[in-house]
Amino acid sequence: MTVLYCGNCERLKAGVHGLALATAALCGAYNLAAWLVRRQRHLAINAVFYSAAVFWESKHVRHHLSATLMAHPKAVVAPESAVAAEFAVAHEAAAAIDDVIAAA
């Protein structure tokens, strides 16, 4: 199965871990709220467990998203020529505004 190899289907893997992250966060919030009301020890243990799961899953999501960014760096970072073109347009607009202010 190619999905098991690093670099393949990283967005899918990040999505699966994101779903696990959301589930753990919801369960942790419920257990914390229940512990604040009932003060039962198992609820506190569950809240700590789910908090650790949130931390663990967030590490996985970040790992898979960074692998996606490393695989497609050009899709994320604009080329220098595009940045230079945008800067030139902004500079021309600023110069035009300065000309209007000076004429007034």
Secondary structure, DSSP 8 states (H G I E B T S, - for coil): -GGGSTTSSHHHHHHHHHHHHHHHHHHHHHHHHHHHHH--HHHHHHHHHHHHHHHHHHHHHHHHHHHHHHH-HHHHS--HHHHHHHHHHHHHHHHHHHHHHHH-
